[in-house]
Amino acid sequence: KQVLDQEIPKEDPISFNFLAKFYPEKVEEELLQEITQHLFFLQVKKQILDEEIYCSPEATVLLASYAVQAKYGDYDPNFHEPGFLAHDELLPKRVLRQYQLTAEMWEEKITAWYAEHRGIARDEAEMNYLKIAQDLEMYGVNYFPIAQNKNHTDLLLGVDAKGIHIYSINNRFSPNKSFEWSAIRNISYSEKELTIKPLDKKAEVFKFFSSQLKVNKLILQLCIGNHDLFMRRRKVDSIEIQQMKAQAREEKARKKMENQRLAREKQLREEAERAKEELERRLFQLEDEARQANEALLRSQEAAELLAEKAQIAEEEAKLLAQNAAEAEQERQRLEITALKTKEEKRLMEQKMREAELIAVKLVKESDRRAKEAEHLKQDLHEAREAERKAKQKLLDITRLNYPHMIKYPQYSPTDTGEANFDKGSIKLDLKDIDLKRLSFEIEKERYQY
């Protein structure tokens, strides 16, 4: 049929997507030509972004970094400024909704991986992308809704390069049952019924039902094509395939050598640019050092003139200080002489004070001694007077006894020589006259000295 006679959206212009119908088991071995690899890379990338193939958030960031490397080449911080990925679709919308991150944060994460891929060519980046994608659970699987009976649809049938798989309706990752192509003897359909006959004749024949007849036709076509490729991959390659692989290896080797040569030239160019930048930086540094040296020379000349003025001022100040020092030395000598005089006067004063203190102590001692002697003399005087009184009394008593007719008697005076002479009777009394005289004399002498 013509394209416009088929069931396609009637829109202007009409968009077509030419997709690979059968997926390779190992992309590195089966995708020989670079154009085939590039188209298959675009197809798988679109399926991941459209969420037809599930991919974890961490893996999507890594895949996005390889996609950026394939598109932009090596990372250059001077050229790839923040925001250069703003118009590229790199992550599934499911991942963007899952995490509350801004576009700038996602770009920063992708750029961190992107910077690690330096030196990887475009075809290598695309191949690394496909190597990661082919290990995903939903890679290369075509899903069809089926039922185990005519009334209830509750299963999914998946066809890929390795066989047929039966999934539950809500789980497209882990199949409930699988049939490898090497274990299937026959696949057939009758209207909406699909029959899978295992190679083991004793095993149970599986029958499923689809909603439309054309779905069964498509399932059968996919099964035939994938089975044929499955068997062909396990046989010796034909001469044509061997020639293609040889050409691909030669092309890869040539590109590798070309890339190495370009990498060396790029490295040499970068080194030359770095050397040029270093020379320019060094030249600028030398010019800056020369400018600074000129400025320093001017400053040193000014400083020299200023130092000359300061030296003259310092010389005048030195003369003045020398004169002041001489005057200060004279004043110091005068003060030393004065201090010596003062010290001598102080010494004499201290000596006089010590002598005065000794004299005062001696006077105090002498005063105490005189006071004690006076006390003893008073006591002796008192005893002498008491003895004198007793002697008088005794004399009077004797006189009265011997001369009772005598009423009056001459008074005794301590100043007398000690003799008691009585006119009447010519009586001479001996009352130890010598002791009394001596005692009276001593008393008068001590009283006079005191």
C-alpha positions in Angstrom: 0.0 0.0 0.0 1.0 3.6 -0.4 2.0 5.4 2.8 -1.0 7.7 2.8 -3.4 4.8 2.4 -2.2 3.3 5.7 -3.2 4.1 9.2 -1.0 7.1 10.0 -1.8 10.4 11.6 -3.1 12.9 8.9 -0.8 15.8 9.7 1.4 18.1 7.7 4.2 17.6 7.6 4.2 13.8 8.3 7.1 12.7 10.6 8.7 9.3 10.0 11.0 7.4 12.4 13.0 4.7 10.7 13.8 2.2 13.5 15.7 -1.0 13.8 13.3 -4.0 14.0 15.8 -6.5 15.5 18.2 -5.7 18.3 21.7 -7.1 18.4 22.8 -9.3 21.3 26.3 -7.7 21.6 26.4 -4.3 20.0 30.2 -4.2 19.9 30.5 -7.3 17.7 27.4 -6.9 15.5 27.3 -3.1 14.7 30.1 -3.0 12.2 29.5 0.3 10.3 29.7 3.6 12.0 26.5 4.9 10.5 24.6 1.8 11.7 26.0 2.3 15.2 25.0 6.0 15.2 21.4 5.4 14.0 21.0 2.6 16.6 22.4 4.9 19.3 19.8 7.6 18.4 17.0 4.9 18.6 18.0 3.6 22.0 18.6 7.0 23.4 15.1 8.1 22.3 13.6 5.0 23.8 15.3 5.7 27.2 14.2 9.4 27.1 10.6 8.3 26.2 10.7 5.8 29.1 10.1 2.8 26.8 13.3 1.4 28.4 13.5 1.8 32.1 16.8 3.1 33.5 17.9 4.0 37.0 18.6 7.7 37.8 22.3 7.1 38.3 22.6 5.2 35.0 20.7 8.0 33.2 23.2 10.6 34.4 26.1 8.5 33.1 24.4 7.8 29.8 23.7 11.5 29.4 27.4 12.3 30.0 28.3 9.9 27.1 25.6 11.5 24.9 27.1 15.0 25.6 30.6 13.7 24.8 29.3 12.3 21.5 27.7 15.6 20.6 30.2 18.2 21.9 33.5 16.4 22.1 36.0 17.0 24.9 35.0 19.2 27.8 36.5 22.7 27.7 35.6 24.9 30.8 36.3 28.0 28.8 33.9 27.1 26.0 31.3 24.9 27.8 30.1 27.5 30.3 27.2 26.9 32.7 23.9 26.7 30.8 25.3 25.1 27.6 23.0 22.0 28.1 19.9 24.0 28.7 18.3 23.1 25.3 19.3 19.4 25.3 17.0 16.7 26.3 19.2 14.3 28.3 17.1 12.8 31.1 13.7 11.1 31.2 10.9 13.2 32.7 10.4 10.5 35.3 13.8 11.1 36.7 13.3 14.9 36.7 10.1 14.5 38.6 11.5 12.0 41.1 14.2 14.4 42.5 13.6 18.0 43.5 16.7 19.4 41.7 17.0 22.4 39.4 18.2 22.3 35.8 21.5 23.8 37.0 22.0 21.0 39.5 21.3 18.3 36.9 23.7 20.0 34.5 26.4 20.2 37.2 26.1 16.4 37.9 26.2 15.5 34.1 29.1 17.9 33.5 31.1 16.2 36.4 30.9 12.9 34.5 31.3 14.6 31.1 34.7 16.0 32.2 35.9 12.5 32.9 35.4 11.4 29.3 38.2 13.6 27.9 39.9 12.0 24.9 37.0 9.7 23.9 35.9 10.0 20.2 32.2 10.3 19.1 31.9 6.6 18.0 33.6 5.4 21.2 31.2 7.5 23.3 28.2 6.1 21.4 29.4 2.5 21.8 30.0 3.0 25.5 26.4 4.3 25.7 25.0 1.2 23.9 27.1 -1.1 26.1 25.4 0.2 29.2 22.0 0.3 27.6 22.1 -3.4 26.4 22.4 -4.6 30.0 19.1 -2.9 30.9 16.1 -5.3 31.6 13.8 -3.8 29.0 16.4 -3.4 26.2 15.3 -4.8 22.9 12.1 -6.3 24.2 8.8 -5.8 22.3 5.8 -6.2 24.6 2.3 -7.4 23.5 -0.7 -7.8 25.8 -2.0 -11.4 25.8 -4.3 -13.6 27.8 -4.3 -17.2 28.8 -8.0 -17.5 27.8 -10.4 -15.6 25.5 -12.0 -13.6 28.2 -9.2 -12.3 30.4 -6.1 -10.4 29.4 -3.6 -10.4 32.3 -0.2 -11.1 30.8 2.5 -9.5 28.6 4.4 -11.4 26.0 7.9 -10.1 25.2 10.0 -10.9 22.2 13.8 -10.1 22.1 17.0 -11.5 20.6 17.3 -14.3 23.1 13.8 -15.7 23.1 10.2 -15.3 24.2 9.3 -14.2 27.8 6.0 -14.1 29.7 5.5 -11.2 32.1 2.8 -10.2 34.6 0.9 -7.1 33.6 2.6 -4.9 36.2 6.1 -6.2 36.0 8.2 -5.8 32.8 11.5 -6.5 34.4 11.5 -10.1 35.6 9.7 -12.6 33.4 7.5 -15.3 34.9 8.6 -17.8 32.2 11.1 -17.7 29.3 11.5 -19.8 26.1 14.9 -19.6 24.5 15.0 -19.8 20.7 17.0 -23.0 20.9 14.3 -24.6 23.0 11.4 -23.7 20.7 10.3 -26.2 18.0 7.5 -24.3 16.3 5.4 -21.1 16.7 2.1 -20.7 14.9 -1.2 -18.8 15.2 -4.8 -19.3 14.2 -6.7 -16.0 14.1 -6.2 -14.7 17.6 -4.7 -17.8 19.1 -0.9 -18.1 19.4 0.8 -21.5 20.0 4.3 -22.1 21.2 5.6 -25.7 20.8 8.7 -26.6 22.8 11.5 -28.7 21.3 10.8 -31.3 23.9 7.7 -33.1 22.7 6.8 -34.2 26.2 6.7 -30.6 27.4 3.4 -28.7 27.5 2.3 -26.7 24.5 1.6 -23.0 25.5 -1.4 -21.2 24.0 -2.2 -17.6 24.3 -4.7 -15.2 22.8 -4.2 -11.7 21.5 -6.7 -8.9 20.9 -6.2 -8.5 17.2 -5.1 -10.7 14.3 -2.4 -8.3 13.0 -0.8 -8.4 16.5 -0.3 -12.2 16.0 1.2 -11.5 12.6 3.6 -9.0 14.0 4.5 -11.4 16.9 5.2 -14.2 14.4 7.3 -11.9 12.2 9.4 -10.8 15.2 9.8 -14.4 16.3 10.9 -15.6 12.9 13.4 -12.8 12.4 14.9 -13.0 15.9 15.1 -16.8 15.7 16.8 -16.6 12.3 19.3 -14.0 13.7 19.8 -16.1 16.8 20.7 -19.2 14.8 22.9 -17.2 12.4 24.9 -15.6 15.2 25.9 -19.1 16.3 27.2 -20.2 12.9 30.4 -19.3 11.2 30.2 -15.9 9.6 29.8 -15.7 5.8 32.5 -14.4 3.6 30.6 -11.1 3.2 30.3 -10.7 7.0 33.9 -11.6 7.5 34.9 -9.0 4.9 32.7 -6.4 6.6 34.3 -7.2 10.0 37.8 -7.0 8.5 37.0 -3.7 6.9 35.4 -2.5 10.2 38.6 -3.5 12.1 40.8 -1.8 9.6 38.6 1.3 9.8 38.7 1.2 13.6 42.4 0.8 13.5 42.8 3.7 11.0 40.5 5.9 13.1 42.3 4.9 16.2 45.6 5.9 14.6 44.0 9.1 13.3 42.6 9.9 16.7 46.0 9.2 18.3 47.6 11.5 15.7 45.0 14.2 16.3 45.4 13.7 20.0 49.1 14.1 19.7 48.7 17.2 17.5 46.1 18.5 19.9 48.4 17.9 22.8 51.3 19.5 21.1 49.1 22.5 20.2 47.9 22.7 23.7 51.5 22.5 25.0 52.5 25.2 22.5 49.6 27.4 23.6 50.5 26.8 27.2 54.2 27.6 26.4 53.0 30.7 24.6 50.8 31.7 27.5 53.7 31.0 29.8 56.0 33.2 27.7 53.4 35.9 27.6 52.9 35.6 31.3 56.6 35.7 31.8 57.0 38.7 29.5 54.2 40.5 31.3 55.8 39.6 34.6 59.2 40.9 33.4 57.6 44.1 32.2 55.8 44.4 35.5 59.1 43.8 37.3 60.9 46.4 35.1 58.1 48.9 35.9 58.3 48.1 39.6 62.1 48.4 39.4 61.8 51.9 37.8 59.3 52.9 40.4 61.6 51.5 43.1 64.6 53.5 41.6 62.6 56.7 41.7 61.5 56.0 45.2 65.1 55.2 46.2 66.3 58.5 44.7 63.7 60.4 46.6 64.5 58.4 49.7 68.2 59.2 49.2 67.5 63.0 49.1 65.3 62.6 52.1 67.9 60.7 53.9 70.5 63.3 53.0 68.3 66.0 54.6 67.7 63.7 57.6 71.4 63.1 57.9 72.1 66.9 58.0 69.4 67.3 60.6 70.7 64.3 62.5 74.2 65.8 62.5 72.9 69.1 64.0 70.9 67.1 66.5 74.0 65.1 67.3 76.0 68.3 68.0 73.2 69.6 70.2 73.0 66.3 71.9 76.7 66.3 72.5 76.5 69.8 74.1 73.6 68.6 76.2 75.5 65.5 77.1 78.5 67.6 78.3 76.2 69.8 80.4 74.5 66.7 81.7 78.0 65.2 82.6 78.9 68.4 84.5 75.5 68.4 86.3 76.1 64.7 87.1 79.5 65.4 88.5 78.1 68.3 90.6 75.3 66.0 91.8 77.8 63.3 92.6 79.9 65.8 94.7 76.7 67.1 96.3 75.7 63.5 96.9 79.1 62.7 98.5 78.7 65.8 100.7 75.2 64.8 101.6 76.4 61.3 102.2 79.2 62.5 104.5 76.8 64.8 106.4 74.4 62.0 106.6 77.1 59.7 108.0 78.1 62.4 110.5 74.5 62.9 111.5 74.0 59.2 111.9 77.2 59.0 114.0 76.0 61.9 116.2 72.6 60.3 116.5 74.2 57.0 117.5 76.4 58.9 120.0 73.3 60.7 121.3 71.5 57.5 121.6 74.5 56.0 123.5 74.6 59.0 125.7 70.8 58.8 126.3 71.1 55.1 127.1 74.0 55.9 129.4 72.1 58.7 131.1 69.0 56.5 131.5 71.2 53.8 133.1 73.0 56.4 135.2 69.6 57.8 136.2 68.4 54.4 137.1 71.6 53.8 139.1 71.3 57.2 140.9 67.7 56.5 141.6 68.5 53.2 143.1 71.4 54.8 145.1 69.1 57.6 146.3 66.6 55.0 147.3 69.3 53.2 149.2 70.5 56.5 150.7 66.9 57.4 151.8 66.6 54.0 153.4 70.0 54.4 155.1 69.0 58.0 156.2 65.8 56.6 157.5 67.6 54.0 159.5 70.1 56.5 160.7 67.4 58.8 161.9 65.6 56.0 163.5 68.8 55.0 165.2 69.3 58.7 166.2 65.8 58.8 167.6 66.4 55.6 169.5 69.7 56.9 170.8 68.0 60.2 171.9 65.3 58.3 173.6 67.8 56.0 175.3 69.9 59.1 176.3 66.8 60.7 177.7 65.8 57.7 179.5 69.3 57.3 181.0 69.3 61.0 181.9 66.0 60.8 183.6 67.1 57.8 185.6 70.4 59.4 186.7 69.3 63.0 186.9 65.6 63.0 187.6 65.8 66.7 188.7 66.7 67.8 185.1 63.7 68.9 183.1 65.4 70.4 180.1 68.2 69.1 178.0 70.0 70.7 175.1 68.6 69.7 171.6 70.7 67.4 169.4 71.5 68.5 166.0 72.7 66.2 163.3 75.1 68.9 162.2 77.0 68.7 165.3 80.2 66.8 165.5 78.5 63.9 167.4 79.4 64.8 171.0 76.7 65.4 173.6 78.0 67.7 176.3 75.8 68.5 179.3 76.9 71.5 181.5 75.3 70.2 184.6 77.0 67.3 186.2 79.7 67.4 183.5 78.3 64.2 182.1 79.8 63.0 178.9 77.8 60.2 177.1 79.4 58.0 174.6 76.7 56.9 172.1 78.9 55.7 169.5 79.9 59.2 168.6 82.2 58.1 165.8 79.5 56.2 163.9 77.0 59.1 164.2 79.5 61.6 162.9 80.5 59.4 160.0 76.9 58.7 159.1 76.0 62.4 159.2 78.9 63.3 157.1 78.1 60.7 154.4 74.4 61.7 154.4 75.3 65.4 153.8 77.9 64.4 151.1 75.4 62.3 149.2 72.7 65.0 149.4 75.1 67.5 148.1 76.2 65.3 145.1 72.6 64.4 144.3 
